[in-house]
């Protein structure tokens, strides 16, 4: 890994070395963008983390960077989500190469992302605080203080990935409206003498709720809350209280033996009104925080990073300029802000079911069970939302119906010289991929391959794209963005 030296500037400064910042910085460096990552903590991976799950869409994004397999190997594969003690969602039917959720501690995800970022040449500044930030038409000037004292760094753009209490967000004057939904939630990694089957379980009972997920290493993650049990976060949490919380929701503590760590925290629902202020962006928990229900926090941040990284790389490298560059950077907010809102609202539904006293909780829980449990389209939509594979972005008026949708991992025709056999392997180039439809010439048609309109930005992207041909017999040609969404189709 490289270290930030006095006087060295960067194209991009990323603030915050959590999963969002590490993925973003690694992507930028891989694209040839000079990137510095500023982190206020010392250089070490904490073994304490609140995030505990990686869903299908985030695994697809990681697969496009050849990082999914190492993360799956560090966790527990789960294909069954059990909700409200009443019904299950079978993730094995998801239209993905990863029809599952992987229960894995956040620090294991950070290890994989950190190794990749270092290998790509990211410059790291650990134990370094961001003190001030000023921007103008030419760039951003940051004042930071680290082990060697204070220094000034200039950058073309800055990305704030520095969490709930983001210094970047505060320095650009972005508010963070919302509220603390639940105080004094308990969190613990515990060993169970009589563990349930390998499922991710969300239980609501008698004005309490609890999440339980196996890590595959003998420990389970517990996140829970009981109505009326609001105590300061610095109040010590012992194993007996964790047991009581589990019993209240599950009617059993599954023979809890011990805990390797315990913590309290409060659950906020907040979202910044904007994700971009001039040359400064916010992503991950710096942009949105919400209930841990569904384990979507880290996943949403990883997808923020995947959306923003290629756009910044295109602009910094000069491949997109002028008004087109501004529009491309603006699209980060227009695409990701609605997703943050959706996740915030959805993850709060189960929490509100538990917060309400008896009758309210039962009515809301019954409504959720009735709609999702009994209507197959609603069930599939719920799985698509939780897993991320159902998320789609808006499309311009008149564009093909596939534009803005997630590209599935299409099978590809293997060339005689070898090469990739599926789309997400081709996306490992880090750039655009144009997937040609079935071979018209082989079918007897005397037509040229379909291409984006000449002179358009799509044509420029297609001209530099990796070109492959789909092996599923479909005729549609698609231009796939580096983040795995369809930019153009015909």
C-alpha positions in Angstrom: 0.0 0.0 0.0 1.1 3.5 -0.7 1.0 6.3 1.9 0.0 9.9 1.5 3.0 12.1 1.4 3.1 15.9 2.0 2.4 17.8 -1.1 0.9 14.9 -3.0 -2.5 15.7 -4.5 -5.1 13.3 -5.9 -7.7 13.2 -8.6 -10.1 11.9 -6.0 -10.0 11.9 -2.2 -12.3 9.3 -0.5 -12.9 10.0 3.2 -13.8 6.8 5.2 -12.3 3.3 4.9 -15.5 1.3 5.5 -16.9 -1.0 2.9 -18.3 1.8 0.8 -15.1 3.9 0.8 -12.9 0.9 0.1 -14.9 -0.3 -2.9 -15.1 3.2 -4.3 -11.4 3.9 -3.9 -10.5 0.5 -5.3 -12.7 1.0 -8.4 -11.2 4.4 -9.0 -7.6 3.3 -8.7 -8.3 0.3 -10.9 -9.5 2.7 -13.6 -6.2 4.6 -13.4 -7.5 7.5 -11.2 -5.0 8.8 -8.6 -7.0 8.1 -5.4 -6.3 8.9 -1.7 -8.3 7.4 1.1 -8.4 9.3 4.3 -9.4 7.4 7.5 -9.5 8.9 11.0 -8.9 5.4 12.6 -5.5 3.8 12.9 -4.6 1.2 10.3 -6.3 -1.9 11.5 -9.5 -3.8 10.8 -11.8 -3.8 13.8 -13.4 -7.1 14.8 -16.5 -5.3 15.9 -19.2 -4.6 13.3 -22.9 -4.1 13.0 -23.3 -5.2 9.4 -23.8 -8.9 9.0 -25.1 -9.8 5.6 -24.2 -9.5 1.9 -27.2 -9.9 -0.4 -27.4 -11.1 -4.0 -27.0 -7.8 -5.9 -24.0 -6.8 -3.8 -22.5 -10.2 -4.5 -23.0 -9.6 -8.2 -21.2 -6.3 -7.9 -18.4 -8.0 -6.1 -18.3 -10.8 -8.7 -17.7 -8.2 -11.4 -14.5 -7.4 -9.4 -13.6 -11.1 -8.8 -14.3 -10.6 -5.1 -17.5 -12.5 -4.5 -16.0 -16.0 -4.0 -13.5 -14.9 -1.2 -16.4 -13.3 0.7 -18.7 -16.2 0.3 -15.9 -18.5 1.6 -15.7 -16.4 4.8 -19.5 -16.6 5.6 -22.5 -18.7 5.8 -24.8 -19.1 2.8 -28.5 -18.7 3.6 -31.3 -19.3 1.2 -34.2 -18.9 3.6 -35.5 -15.7 5.2 -38.0 -16.3 8.0 -40.1 -13.3 8.9 -42.4 -12.6 11.8 -42.5 -16.3 12.9 -45.2 -16.8 10.2 -43.7 -17.4 6.8 -40.4 -17.7 4.8 -38.9 -16.2 1.7 -37.1 -18.8 -0.4 -34.2 -17.0 -1.9 -33.2 -19.9 -4.1 -35.7 -18.7 -6.7 -33.9 -15.3 -7.2 -32.8 -14.8 -10.8 -29.2 -14.5 -9.9 -26.0 -16.5 -9.8 -26.2 -15.8 -6.1 -29.7 -16.8 -5.0 -28.8 -16.3 -1.4 -27.7 -14.0 1.4 -24.3 -14.6 2.9 -24.1 -14.0 6.7 -20.6 -12.6 7.1 -19.2 -10.0 9.5 -18.5 -6.6 8.0 -14.8 -6.8 9.0 -14.4 -9.8 6.7 -15.8 -7.8 3.8 -13.4 -5.0 4.7 -10.4 -7.3 4.6 -11.2 -8.4 1.0 -11.9 -4.8 -0.2 -8.8 -3.5 1.6 -6.5 -6.0 0.0 -7.9 -5.2 -3.4 -7.7 -1.4 -2.9 -4.0 -1.7 -1.8 -3.2 -3.9 -4.8 -4.7 -1.3 -7.2 -2.5 1.5 -5.8 -4.8 3.5 -3.5 -2.9 5.9 -1.3 -3.9 5.6 2.4 -3.8 8.2 5.1 -4.7 6.5 8.4 -5.1 8.2 11.8 -5.9 11.3 9.8 -8.8 13.8 10.5 -10.5 16.0 8.0 -10.5 19.5 9.4 -11.8 21.7 6.6 -13.0 21.6 3.0 -13.3 24.3 0.4 -14.2 23.9 -3.2 -14.2 26.1 -6.3 -14.6 25.6 -10.1 -11.2 24.0 -10.4 -11.2 21.5 -7.5 -11.4 20.9 -3.7 -8.9 21.9 -1.1 -8.9 19.7 2.1 -7.1 20.4 5.3 -6.2 17.2 7.2 -4.3 16.5 10.4 -2.4 13.2 10.8 0.6 11.7 12.5 2.9 14.1 10.7 0.9 17.2 11.5 -1.4 19.3 9.3 -1.3 19.4 5.6 -3.4 20.6 2.6 -4.4 18.3 -0.2 -6.0 19.3 -3.5 -8.4 17.0 -5.4 -10.7 17.2 -8.4 -13.5 15.6 -6.4 -14.2 14.3 -2.9 -16.4 11.4 -1.8 -17.6 11.3 1.8 -18.0 7.7 2.9 -17.4 8.5 6.5 -20.5 7.2 8.1 -23.4 8.4 10.3 -21.5 11.4 11.7 -19.9 12.3 8.4 -17.4 15.2 8.6 -17.7 15.7 4.8 -21.5 16.0 5.0 -21.2 18.6 7.8 -18.5 20.6 6.1 -20.6 21.1 2.9 -23.6 22.0 5.0 -25.8 19.0 4.1 -28.5 18.4 6.7 -29.3 14.9 7.9 -33.0 15.0 8.7 -34.7 12.1 10.4 -35.1 10.6 13.8 -33.9 8.0 16.3 -36.5 5.2 15.8 -35.4 2.9 18.6 -32.9 3.4 21.4 -31.0 0.8 23.2 -31.0 -2.0 20.7 -28.9 -4.9 21.8 -26.3 -6.5 19.5 -24.2 -9.6 20.2 -22.4 -12.4 18.6 -23.2 -15.5 20.6 -22.7 -19.3 20.7 -25.9 -21.4 20.9 -26.1 -24.9 22.3 -29.3 -25.6 20.3 -29.1 -23.4 17.2 -32.0 -23.2 14.7 -31.5 -24.2 11.1 -29.4 -22.1 8.9 -31.9 -19.3 8.2 -31.9 -15.5 8.6 -34.8 -15.0 11.1 -36.8 -11.9 11.9 -39.1 -12.5 14.9 -41.8 -10.2 16.3 -43.7 -11.2 19.5 -45.3 -9.4 22.4 -43.8 -6.0 21.6 -40.3 -7.2 21.0 -38.3 -8.2 18.0 -35.1 -10.0 17.2 -32.9 -10.8 14.2 -30.8 -14.0 14.2 -28.3 -14.9 11.6 -25.6 -17.7 11.6 -22.0 -16.7 10.6 -21.0 -20.3 10.0 -18.2 -20.2 12.5 -20.2 -21.4 15.5 -21.5 -17.9 16.3 -24.8 -16.2 15.5 -25.5 -12.5 15.2 -28.3 -11.3 17.4 -29.9 -7.8 17.1 -32.9 -7.2 19.3 -35.2 -4.8 21.2 -37.9 -5.0 23.8 -40.7 -2.4 24.2 -40.0 -0.1 27.1 -36.4 -1.1 27.5 -34.8 2.2 26.6 -31.6 2.7 28.5 -28.4 4.8 27.7 -26.1 3.3 25.2 -23.2 3.3 27.7 -25.2 1.0 30.1 -23.3 -2.3 30.3 -25.0 -5.2 28.4 -24.7 -8.6 29.9 -25.5 -12.1 28.6 -28.6 -12.4 30.7 -30.2 -9.4 29.0 -29.4 -10.8 25.5 -31.0 -14.1 26.6 -34.1 -12.2 27.8 -34.4 -10.3 24.5 -34.2 -13.5 22.5 -36.8 -15.3 24.7 -39.2 -12.4 24.4 -39.1 -12.7 20.6 -38.5 -16.4 20.0 -39.8 -17.9 23.2 -36.4 -19.5 23.6 -32.7 -18.5 23.8 -31.6 -21.6 21.9 -29.3 -22.6 24.7 -27.1 -19.5 24.6 -23.7 -20.3 26.0 -21.5 -17.2 25.7 -20.8 -14.1 23.6 -17.6 -12.9 22.0 -18.8 -9.4 22.1 -21.9 -7.3 23.0 -23.0 -3.8 22.3 -25.9 -1.3 22.5 -26.8 1.1 19.8 -29.8 3.2 18.6 -31.5 2.9 15.2 -31.8 6.1 13.2 -33.8 6.8 10.1 -32.1 9.6 8.3 -31.2 10.7 4.7 -29.4 13.6 3.2 -31.6 15.6 0.8 -28.8 15.6 -1.7 -25.9 13.3 -2.5 -23.9 15.9 -4.4 -22.8 19.4 -3.6 -20.6 20.7 -6.4 -17.5 18.6 -6.4 -18.4 16.7 -3.2 -20.4 13.5 -2.9 -21.7 11.5 0.0 -22.3 7.7 -0.1 -23.2 4.9 2.3 -24.0 5.8 5.8 -22.9 9.4 5.2 -25.9 9.6 2.9 -28.5 7.4 4.5 -29.0 5.4 7.7 -31.8 3.1 8.7 -33.0 0.1 10.7 -30.9 -3.0 10.5 -34.0 -5.0 9.4 -33.1 -7.0 6.3 -29.3 -6.3 6.7 -29.4 -3.8 3.8 -27.2 -1.0 5.1 -23.8 -2.2 3.9 -25.3 -3.5 0.7 -26.8 -0.2 -0.2 -23.5 1.6 0.5 -21.6 -0.9 -1.8 -24.1 -0.2 -4.6 -23.7 3.5 -4.0 -20.0 3.1 -4.6 -20.4 0.9 -7.7 -22.7 3.6 -9.2 -20.5 6.5 -8.4 -17.1 5.1 -9.2 -17.4 4.6 -12.9 -19.0 8.0 -13.4 -16.2 9.8 -11.6 -13.6 7.8 -13.5 -15.2 8.8 -16.8 -15.2 12.5 -15.9 -11.7 12.6 -14.4 -10.2 10.7 -17.4 -11.8 13.2 -19.8 -13.9 10.6 -21.6 -17.0 12.6 -20.7 -16.7 16.4 -20.7 -18.7 19.6 -20.4 -22.5 19.4 -19.9 -22.4 15.7 -20.4 -20.0 15.3 -17.5 -22.2 17.3 -15.2 -25.3 15.3 -16.2 -23.4 12.1 -15.6 -22.3 13.1 -12.2 -25.8 14.4 -11.4 -27.2 11.0 -12.3 -25.6 9.5 -9.2 -28.0 11.4 -7.0 -31.0 10.9 -9.3 -30.5 7.1 -9.4 -29.3 6.4 -5.8 -31.3 8.8 -3.7 -34.7 7.1 -4.5 -33.1 3.7 -3.7 -31.9 5.1 -0.3 -35.5 6.3 0.4 -36.9 2.9 -0.6 -34.6 1.0 1.7 -35.2 3.4 4.6 -39.0 3.0 4.4 -38.9 -0.8 3.8 -36.4 -1.5 6.6 -38.5 0.6 9.0 -41.7 -1.5 8.5 -40.7 -4.4 10.7 -39.3 -2.1 13.3 -42.6 -0.3 13.4 -44.4 -3.6 13.7 -42.4 -4.2 16.9 -42.7 -0.7 18.3 -46.4 -0.6 18.3 -48.1 -2.0 21.4 -49.9 -5.3 21.2 -52.8 -4.6 18.8 -50.9 -2.3 16.5 -48.0 -4.7 16.2 -50.4 -7.6 15.4 -52.3 -5.6 12.8 -49.2 -4.4 11.0 -47.5 -7.8 11.3 -50.7 -9.4 10.0 -50.8 -7.0 7.0 -47.2 -7.8 6.1 -47.8 -11.5 6.3 -51.1 -11.3 4.4 -49.7 -9.3 1.5 -46.2 -10.9 1.1 -47.1 -14.4 2.3 -50.2 -14.9 0.2 -49.5 -13.0 -3.0 -46.7 -14.5 -5.1 -46.0 -11.3 -7.0 -45.7 -9.4 -3.7 -43.4 -12.1 -2.4 -41.1 -11.9 -5.5 -41.1 -8.1 -5.3 -40.2 -8.3 -1.6 -37.3 -10.6 -2.4 -36.2 -8.4 -5.2 -36.2 -5.3 -3.0 -34.3 -7.0 -0.1 -31.8 -8.7 -2.3 -31.3 -5.7 -4.6 -31.8 -7.6 -7.8 -35.2 -5.9 -8.3 -33.8 -2.4 -8.2 -33.9 -0.5 -11.4 -33.1 3.1 -12.4 -35.2 5.5 -14.5 -34.9 5.6 -18.3 -35.2 8.4 -20.7 -38.4 8.9 -22.6 -38.5 6.7 -25.6 -35.7 4.5 -24.5 -35.8 0.7 -24.8 -37.7 -0.9 -21.9 -34.5 -2.6 -20.7 -32.6 0.6 -20.1 -32.0 1.2 -16.4 -32.6 -2.4 -15.5 -30.0 -4.6 -13.8 -28.3 -6.8 -16.4 -28.5 -10.5 -15.5 -25.4 -12.6 -15.8 -26.0 -13.5 -19.4 -24.3 -16.6 -20.9 -21.8 -15.7 -23.6 -20.4 -17.4 -26.7 -16.8 -18.5 -26.0 -14.4 -17.3 -28.6 -12.0 -19.8 -30.2 -9.2 -18.1 -28.3 -10.9 -18.7 -25.0 -12.3 -15.8 -23.0 -15.3 -15.3 -20.8 -18.5 -17.3 -20.7 -20.7 -15.0 -18.8 -21.4 -11.3 -18.6 -20.0 -10.6 -15.1 -16.7 -12.0 -16.0 -16.6 -9.6 -19.0 -17.4 -6.7 -16.6 -14.1 -7.4 -14.7 -12.5 -5.2 -17.4 -13.9 -2.3 -15.4 -15.5 -0.7 -18.4 -18.5 -1.0 -20.6 -19.5 -4.3 -22.3 -21.6 -4.5 -25.4 -23.4 -7.8 -25.7 -24.5 -8.5 -29.2 -27.7 -10.4 -29.9 -27.9 -13.7 -31.7 -25.7 -13.8 -34.9 -28.0 -12.4 -37.6 -25.6 -13.5 -40.4 -25.6 -17.1 -39.1 -29.4 -17.0 -39.2 -29.5 -15.9 -42.8 -30.2 -12.2 -42.3 -28.2 -9.8 -44.3 -28.0 -7.0 -41.7 -25.2 -5.2 -40.0 -24.9 -5.4 -36.2 -27.0 -2.9 -34.3 -25.1 0.0 -32.7 -26.1 3.1 -30.7 -26.8 6.2 -32.6 -23.7 7.8 -34.1 -22.4 10.8 -32.2 -24.2 9.9 -29.0 -22.5 9.3 -25.7 -23.7 5.7 -26.0 -21.8 5.4 -29.3 -18.7 6.6 -27.6 -19.1 4.1 -24.7 -19.8 1.3 -27.2 -16.7 2.2 -29.2 -14.5 1.5 -26.2 -16.5 -1.4 -24.8 -15.5 -5.1 -24.5 -17.6 -6.8 -27.2 -19.1 -10.2 -26.6 -22.1 -12.2 -28.0 -24.9 -13.7 -26.0 -25.3 -17.4 -26.1 -29.0 -17.6 -25.0 -30.4 -17.1 -28.6 -32.0 -13.7 -27.8 -31.7 -11.1 -30.5 -31.5 -8.0 -28.3 -28.2 -6.1 -28.1 -27.4 -4.4 -24.8 -24.7 -1.9 -23.8 -24.0 -2.7 -20.1 -22.5 -0.1 -17.8 -19.6 -0.9 -15.5 -22.0 -1.2 -12.6 -24.0 -3.9 -14.3 -27.0 -1.8 -15.4 -28.2 -1.5 -19.0 -27.3 1.9 -20.6 -28.8 1.2 -24.1 -30.6 -1.6 -25.9 -32.0 -2.4 -29.3 
